[in-house]
Structure formats: structure tokens, C-alpha cells
């Protein structure tokens, strides 16, 4: 039996005016009223075709955050909405949650919606966690007895028992998002909308939250819309996906195809590694960079034998201390690993004027998550930032199981120090 439709978007568009707060000016409102109501013409401000492209300079006062969005979601389906920052993901969810209205089009929703769009959504900072649970539950249409029945379960899931009678303004961002998600997930909405806020939580809570969303969809038949830049989490949770690009739907279909399309748009094209080399020292020239004796900027590594070698050749005009560093980024440009020889100034080798060759063999940990990584390759020194850098000039595809990783404690060094 075909499942009923829970959400349907028909030609939804959202237009914003740049550089102002509010809906516009009196002159714009009068012009719009005159053209539409008196002359019977089309709204002149809906004809402006500038799309939401962050890479282009604005040529108009208006921009389409969303343009002609059409899709539907079946009851019980888990839909992943992915795309670059500024693609229109949050605007779409705000329209669905009725935080803002569309400029054109219509939306049909069957059932109550619980939304978690940002940390602390709907919370009053002066009220305690307990009071905010009752307030949010009432907003979602629950009566006091229903909220009381689920109160202990919500508090236990959020892990804030000790602070439940403390004002929310004293909560950390992680505590706030845990409580907000717990309320939304336990109030039995027909539709659960979750934006990137889960990234604030630690790895343990992310795993618990994903498990809860899987239970809500598969066992309770509720619909979930999930926005995230964590492709591992999206793949493990969602059955279908939409890729947004510049305010429009680029793809609507299976989650594997959606993720593949999104990752392809964020990866490199075939080229030589040294094309993007930058150096800051006039005493250093780079002639060749190779990985496993190849100048290709694509590298395939199997995590059963995760080793590769990088060699940099060039010329220096005076005696210099040189060493190599490698930064590993995921496809969302988050630093996840760092390789450095760990040498001090006294231990670093000194290269004499003339030709030089710097080689390093990198061994990745066998428990490193499989996936696509971008590499920064640098020649550096203990006391300088770098002499040479080839930023994100190599794409490494690591074959192996994908793991959902949490936040790191290494700051700019990433999740893993190799």
C-alpha cells in the first residue's frame, strides 16, 4: 500500500531584500500595490532573477534564497537535505516550520511539526529547564498531563537531571541542544525537523540522537527531515536525499546518489599537485611534488595498508632547515588529522644551497574513518609558519568503513595527530 504524503512543496520560492531589516521600504510597498492592485500587472519585484550565489557580487537589491522548489515526502520517510552553506537549507526548513512565509508557491503539511533549527530554539533563558519543557510542549499542542507523563524520559535522554531546575541561560550550548532535541523527539510530532544543531553535541549524544530518529521513523511511522554536513550521519539515517544548490533543487532521489553528487561537487578535478603551490620565501623554489612517484593529485589508499610517500624536490639559495607537514581535511573543509615529524629546531636537518629532495612516509591509523580527504602539503620549520604550501591540492580516497566522528580536543590540529 502506498504511504500517504506528509509534506508537499509546490513552486516554493523565497525572496529577500539585501542590506535592509524588514520587508522593504514605503516606496517599494506603494509601487508593488500600484502595479498589482491598480494596474493588474505582475509583482515587479518577483521578476528579479538573481540567484543565491555567494561567489557572485550582488547586482540587485533582491536575492532568491529559494527558487521554484518542488518535492514531496511520504509519511515515515527520513529525508536528508544537503548542500553547501548558503544553498537554502535553513530557509527551506524555516518555511516548513512556519518561521517565515514563502514569497511564492504553496506548502501542504499533514500533522504536527516539531522543529529544532538552532541551539536554544523556543527557550526562554530566564526559565529553568523544567519550565521550558512545559512551555515547549504546550507550544507543540501537548496538554500538561501529557508533558508530565514524559518529563522523566525527556530529562533522562537529555542527561541534564542535575541542572533541570537551573535557568537555561546557564546551560552550555551542548546541554541546550540536548534538551531541545529531547523535547522535540519525545513530544510525538508527526514530523520532526532537525537542522545542523546536532553538531554541537558530543559523539555519544549524536549516536543516541540518530538512534532516536531512526526509531521515530521506522517504528513509529513519523517523518523526519534531517539537515547535516556529516555525510556519514546522513547516510546511516536517511533513505532519500535532496541536494540544494544556489537556492534550487539540483537532485531529488536516493540518498546514496545524493551524497555522491554532493561529494563530487566538493572534490578536485584532475591536475598536477604543484599547480596551486604557494611559497613565502624567496630562497625556495619548488620543481616537483609527487605522491608514490606520481604527480596526480588523486590518491587511493586502502586502510588495511594505509601508507604512502610524499616527495618534494626543488632548489634553495641558502642553508635552510626544512621539514614537511600534512594537514588532512574532510570534504566539508574541517581539519581531521595532522602529520608532522615532531622534530625540534635542533633536530631538524639543514639543507645546503642547491638541489634538495624532502621525503616523508605517512602511515595512517588503521581505525581512521574511510572516505574522501583533502590534503595540505607544506614545507615548514619549527620557528616559521611555512616556506611552501600546496593548499587542498591532493584528494585522498581512503577505502574502509565510515565512522561517525565527534568533536576533537586538538583545536587546529584536527581529530588525529599522526
N, C-alpha and C positions, 0 to 999 in steps of 0.2 A: 504494500500500500504506500502510495506517495505521501511523504510528510508535508504538512501544511507550511505555508510561507510565514515566517516570523517577522522578517524585515524586507521591505521593498523600497528602493530608491529609484525615482523616475526623473531623469534630466535635472538632477540637483546641481545647482551652481551657487557659489558664494563669492560675492564681490566686496572688497574692502577699499576704502579710500586711504591713500598713503599720507602720512605726515599730519594727520588730524586725530583728535579724540572725539568720538561720537559718530553720528551718521552723515554729517556733512555741514553745509552752510545754508543760510536762508536763501541765498541766490540760487543755489543748486536745487533746493526744495521747490522754489517758485517756478523755476524753469521746467523741472520734471512735472509738476502739477499742470502747467500750461500746455506742455506738449502732449501729455497723456489724456488729461480730462477735458480740455477745451478743443485742442486740435485733433484729438483722436489718433495720435501717432504713437509709435513705439517709444518706450523709455530711452532717451538718448544716452544715458549712462550705462545701459546694458549692451551697447554696441562696441564698447572699447574692448579690443581683443588681446591686450597684453596679458600673457600668462604668468604664473608664479614661478619665474626663473631667477634664482638668486645670482646666477652668473652674468646676467644682463643688467645694464644700467637702466633705471626706470625712465621711460619716455612719456609716462602718463601719470595722472594723479590717482588712477584706479588700477587695481590688480585683481585678477580672478584667483582666489585661493583654491577654489574647486571649479571645475568646468564640465558640465554635461556628464554627471556621474549616474550610471545605471547599473544596478546589481540587485540581487535578492539573496536572502539567506533562509534556508529551511530550518524548521524547528529542530532543536537538538544538535545543530551543526556548530562546529568550532571553526571560526573563520579567522585566519591570520591576515592582518593588514600591514604590509611592509613597504618601505620606500625610504629614500634619503630624508634628512632633516629638511623641512620646508616643502615636502611633497604634498601636504594637505591632510595627513593622517589625523592629527588632533582636531582640525577643523571639522572633518567628517564626523568624528565621534561627538564633538560638541553639538553638531546639528542633530545627531541621533538622540543625544541626551537632552535636547531642547534647551541647551545653554544659550544657543544662538539660533536664529532663523535663517533658512536659505534665501538667497536673492531670487532664484527661480526654481521651478520644479516642485515636486511633492514627495512626501515620505509616508509610508504606511507601516505601522508597528502593531504587532499583536502581543499584548502582555505588558507587564510592568518591567521597567528598566532600572537596574542598579548600576551606577557608574562610578568608576574610580579613575579620574582623569589626571589628577596631580596630588602630590602629598598634601594631606590636610583638607581635601575637598569636603566642604559642608561642615567642617568642625568649627566650633567656637572656642578660641584659645583660652578664655577665662573659665570655661566649663570643664568639669572633670571628664575622664574617660567614660565613666558610667553614665553621666548626664548626656554626653554626646551620643552614646549608643541609643538611648531612648529618643533623643531628638532626631537622629538619622533614621531610625526605624519608623518613627511617625511620618517623616517626610516620604518614606517609601510605601506608606499606606498600611503599616502594621499597627495593631492596637497594643495597649500597654501589657495585656496578659500574654500576648504572643511574644513580645520582646522579652518579658521576664522569663518566659519558658526557655528561651535560647541564650539568655545572658551569660550563664556559666560557660556554655560551649564557645561562645564568641570570645570571652576573656581568655579561656584556656588556649584557644587556637592562636590568638594574638600574642600570648606569652607576656601579658602586662599585668598579671594579678597583683603584683606588689604596688603598682602605680595607678590602679584603676580609679582611685578616689583623689588623684592628683590632677590639677589643671593641665590641659593638653599643651599649653604654651611651654611647659617644662619637659615635654617629651622630645626625644631625638627624632630626626626625620625617619629613621628606621622604625621606631616604635609607632610613630604616627601612621605610616603606611601599613604596618601590620594590623593595627586596629581598624583602619579604614577598610582594608581588604576583608578582614574577618567579618565586619558588619555587612558589607555588600554580599559576601558569599553565603552567609547564613540567614539572610532575610528572605530567602526563597523567591527571588525575582525570576520571571520567565526569561529575561535577557540580562546577561552580565557583560558589562563593557569595561575592559581593563586596558589602560594606556601603559606607557613605559615605566610607571611608578614602581613596579616590582624590582627594577634595577637597584633601588635604594636598599632593599632588604639583603640580608646575608644569604649565602648559598643554601643553608638549611631551610630558611623560610621560603626561598624561591622554589625549592623542591616540594615543600609542603603546599605552597600556593598552586603550583602546577598540578599536583595530585588532586587538590580540591576542585580545580576547574575541570579536570578530566572526569571526576566523579559527578559533578554538577551536570555535565553534558551527556555522558554515556549512561549513567544510572538514573538520573532524574529527568532527562529529556529536555534540559534547558539549553538555550542558545548562548554562545559565548563569542564575543568579538575581542580579539587579542592583538594589541599593537606592541611590537618589540623590535629592537635591533639585534637581539640574541637569536640567531638563526637556529641554534641547537634547541632552544626552548620552543621556538615556533614549530619546528619540525616534529618535536615529540608530542606537542599538544594539538596541533591543528590538522584538519582533514582537507581544508580548502584554503586558498590564498588569493589575495588581491594585491597587485603591485601598483602603487601610485607613483606617478612621475609628473612633476610640474602641474599638479592640480587635476590631472586626468587619470583614468584607469588605463594602465599600459597592458595589464594582463589580469584575467579572472579565470581561475581554474584550479587544478590540483596543487597541493602545497609544495610537492617536490619540484614541479615545473616553475612555480612562482619563485621559490628560493634560488633555483638555478639561474633564472633570468635576472634576479636582483644581484646575485654574486657576479654574474658575467659583466654587469654594468659597472661594477666596482673593482674590476681587476684590470691588469695591464694588457696592452697589445704587444705582439712580438716585436722586439727591438734589441739593440745592443745594451748591455748593462751600463756602459760608461756614457751613454747619451746624456744622462741627467747629472753627471758628476759636477760637483761644485767644490772649489778649493779656496782657502783663505790665506794661504801662504805663497808668496812669490817665489819661494825657494823650492817649490814642489811641483812636479809635472807628472801626470798620470798617463801612461801609454796603453795599458791593458788591464782589464779586470776579468777574471774567469772563475767559474764555479765548476768543479770537476772537469777542468780543461775545456769548458765551453763558454762562449760569450753570450749565449742565450740568457734572457732574463726570466726564463721559466725553469723551475727546479722541481723534480718529483722525488719524494723521499718516502720510503716505507718505514713505519715506526718499529718494525721488527729488526731493522738495521739502520737506525736513524743517524747516519753520518754523511758529511760532505765536506769538501775542502774548498776554501776561497784563496785565490792568489791575486795579488795586486803588484803590477810591475810599472816602473817609471824611472824618473831621474830626479836627483836632488842636487842643489848647488852649494850646499854647505853641510857640515856634520849635523845630524839631527837624530833625536830619539823618537822612534816610531813604534806604534803598536796598533792593532786592529780591534775595533768594537763593532758588534752587530746588534741592532735593535729589531725585534720581531713585533709586528702589528697584526691584529686581526683585520678582516675586511671592513670593519667599521672604524679603523684607524685608532683602536685602543691598544696601547703597548702591553703586550702579554709576556714578553721574555727579553732577556738581555744577555749577551755574550761579551765577556771581556777577559783578558788574560790574567787580571788580578795582580799585575806587577806594580812595583813601586818605581819611583824615579831612578833609584839606584840600580834596580834590577833590569830596567828597560834597555834593550840593545841600542847601540849607537851606530847609525849608518853613515858611512863616509861619502863625500861628494862623488857623484857618478850614478851609474845604473843601480837600481835596487829591486829586490823582489821580497815581498812580505807575504808569508803563507800561514794560514791557520786551519786546523782541522776541528770542525764543530761536531760534537756528539750531543744530540738531543735526548732528553729523558724519555724513556720508553712509555711513560704514562702521560706524555704530552698529548693533548686532545687533537685528533685528526681534523683536518680542514685546510682552509686556504690562509696563508700568511703573506704579508708584505715585509720586505727586509730593507732596513737602512744599513749601508756599509760605510764605515768611517775609518780613516787613519787618524789617530789621535796621540796624545801624550799625557802623562799624569797631571801636568800643570796647564794644559790648554784645552779648549772646547773640542776642536778638531782641526786638522790640516786639510783633510779631504772628506767629502761626504757625498754619497750617492743615495739620496733620499727615496725610499719606497721604489727602488728600481729593479727589485727582484721579487717575483711571485713564487712562493714555495707551496706546493700542494703536498700535504702530509697525509699519507694513506694510513688509516687506522680508525678506531672508534671515536666518535664525537662525545665529548663530555661537557656538561653544563657547568661552567666555572663561576665562582663567586668573585667577590671583590678582593683586591690584593692589599697587602700591607707594605709594599715596597715603593710606593709613590711613583716617581718617574721611571723606576727600574722595571716595572711590569710585574706579572704574576710569578715568573720563574727567572731565577738567575742561573745561567748555565756555566 
